[in-house]
């Protein structure tokens, strides 16, 4: 009778050990999968940030040509980036569109309000990249 109880206890211990091993392996897989997903998303956000910085550098000064093309490009970038972030999480989308307190500054560019909005979005995108586990 004691042998049967010992065998049962040993089987329960083996089941417990197997469960612990399975739980650890599952957690590691989930962590690795999440890291891979976040890394892929960071690459996409970095590309969007790069495109936005190019638009910022290409801002047209008053009297310059190409103002309407620049405005269309900036608005399209804002929409494309928002769609990208919205596909990741609502938090990322909200963080991107948040304007915060922007003090009126004068810039020697056409469409200075759009330029300020572009700078705010770039700043927000940078903050999103700094905390990928929260937003992505």
N, C-alpha and C positions, 0 to 999 in steps of 0.2 A: 504494500500500500504506500509506503514512504517513497519507493522508487517511482511510482506513478506521479506523486506530488512533485518530486524533484524534476522529473521529465517535463511536467506541465510548467513549472517555474522556469526551467531552462528555455522552453519554447516561447514563453512570454517575454523573457529577456531578449531572445533572438528577434522576436517580432518588434520589440521596442527599439532595438539597435537598427533594424532594417528601416523602420519608420524614420528615425533620426537621420540616417544616411540619405534616404529619399527626400526628406524635407530640406536638407542642406544642399543637395544637388539641384533640387527645384528652385531654391532661392538663388543660387549662383547663376543658373540659367536665366532666370527672370532679370537679375541684375545686369548680366552681360547683354541681354536683349535690349534692356532699357538704355544702357550706355551706348550701344550701337545706334539705336534710334536717335538719341540726343545728339550724338556726334554727327549723324547725317543731317539733322536739322540745323545744327550750328553751321555746317558748311553752307546750307541754303541761305541762312540768315546773313552769314558773312558775305555771300555774293550779293544779296539785296543791299547790304550796307555799302558795299563797294560801288554798286550802281548809283546809290544815292549820293555818295561822296563825289562821284564823277559829275553828277548833275549840279551839285553845290559849286564845284570848281568851274562849271560851265555857265554860271549865272551871267546874264547879259546886263551890261551897264547901260544906263540911259543913253539913248541915241544909237545903241548898237542894233545889229540885225539879228533876227532869229528869236525874238521874244516870244512870239506865239508858239513856235515849235518847242521852246524850252518849257513854257507853261504846260503844254500838252504832255510833254515827257515827264515832268514832275508829278502832275496829277495822275498819270498812268502808273508811275512808280509807286506812288502812295497807295493806289488801289490794289495793284498787284501784291505789294508787300503786306497790305492788310489781309488780303485773301489768303496769302501764304500763312501768316501768323494765326488767322482764324482757324485754319485747318489743323493747327497744332493745339491751341487751347484758347478758351475765352479770355483767360488772364493775359496771354500774350497780345491778343487783339486789343483788349482794353488798355494795356500798358502802352501800346503803340499809338493809339489815338488820343491818349491823355495829353492835354496841352500844358497843364500846369500854369504857373505864373510867368508869363513872358512880359517883360517890361518893354515898352516901345523903344526900339532902337532904330537908328537911321542907317541904312545900308545904301551904298552907291550902286544899287542894282535895280533893274526894272522889276516890277511885281515884288516889292520888298515884303509885303505880307506873306506871299507864297514862299519867299525865301526864308522868312522867320519860321514858318510852319515846317518847311523842309529841314531846317536846322533842329527844330524840336523833335521831329520824327527820327532824325539820325541819332540824336541824343537818347531817345527812348529805345531805339533799336540796340544801341550800345549797352544800355542797362539790361535789356532782355538777354543779351549775349553773356553778360557778367553773371547771371543767375539762371543758367539753362535748366537746372532741376526744378525750378519754380515755374518757369514759363513754357518750356518746351517738353 
